[in-house]
Amino acid sequence: MVFISSPNSRTIFLNLNPKTTTLHFLKQTLHQQIQIPISHQLHLLIPSNYSHHDDSALLSQLGITHYSTLSLHVPLRGGSPGT
């Protein structure tokens, strides 16, 4: 089980095995759970060095264990031009 803290302060519980789950699968699962497209999932706070190009890494390779809590951040849109 992995916990995800979403942008709206909601905590999501995912029953995933970090030893067999890839980062890409985690992002797909989040997209299904909270409808945030993978391309807008700016970053997950992962407790290790992480290359943003390696979504094939297993969660355990990124230092994520059972009962880890990750924070999901998405880009903010809006504002007016020139400000």
MARROVEX-759447 format. One record per residue (C-alpha): x, y, z; residue in three letters. Coordinates in steps of 0.5 Angstrom, whole numbers, plus 2048, in hexadecimal, padded with zeros to 3 digits. Example, Ala and Ser with C-alpha at 12.3 -4.5 7.8 and 13.67 -1.06 7.14 Angstrom:
BEGIN
8197F7810ALA/81B7FE80ESER/
***
This chain:
BEGIN
800800800MET/8028077FEVAL/7FF80D800PHE/7FF8137FBILE/7FD81A7FESER/7FA81E7F8SER/7F98257F6PRO/7F38267FAASN/7F5823800SER/7F281D7FFARG/7F6816801THR/7F58117FCILE/7F780A7FEPHE/7FA8057F9LEU/7FB7FE7FAASN/8017FD7F6LEU/8077F97F7ASN/80D7FD7F7PRO/8127F77F5LYS/80E7F67EETHR/80A7FD7EDTHR/80D8027E8THR/80D8097E8LEU/8098097E2HIS/8048057E5PHE/8038097EBLEU/80280F7E6LYS/7FD80B7E2GLN/7F98097E8THR/7F98107EBLEU/7F68127E4HIS/7F180D7E5GLN/7EF80F7EDGLN/7EF8177ECILE/7EF8187E5GLN/7F681C7E5ILE/7F981B7DEPRO/8008187DEILE/80381E7DBSER/8008227E0HIS/80381E7E6GLN/8098237E7LEU/80C81F7ECHIS/80C81A7F2LEU/81081B7F7LEU/8148157F7ILE/8198147FDPRO/81F8137F8SER/8238157F2ASN/81E8157ECTYR/81F8167E5SER/8198197E2HIS/81A8157DCHIS/81A80E7DFASP/81280C7E1ASP/8148057E0SER/8188057E7ALA/8158007ECLEU/8128047F2LEU/8178007F7SER/81D8037F2GLN/81A80A7F4LEU/81A8097FBGLY/8138087FCILE/811802801THR/80A800803HIS/806805807TYR/80B80B804SER/807811803THR/8088157FCLEU/80681C7FBSER/80381E7F4LEU/8048247F1HIS/8018277EAVAL/80382E7E7PRO/7FE8347E8LEU/7FB8377E2ARG/7F883E7E1GLY/7FB8457E2GLY/7FB84A7DDSER/80084C7D8PRO/8058517DAGLY/8058507E2THR/
***
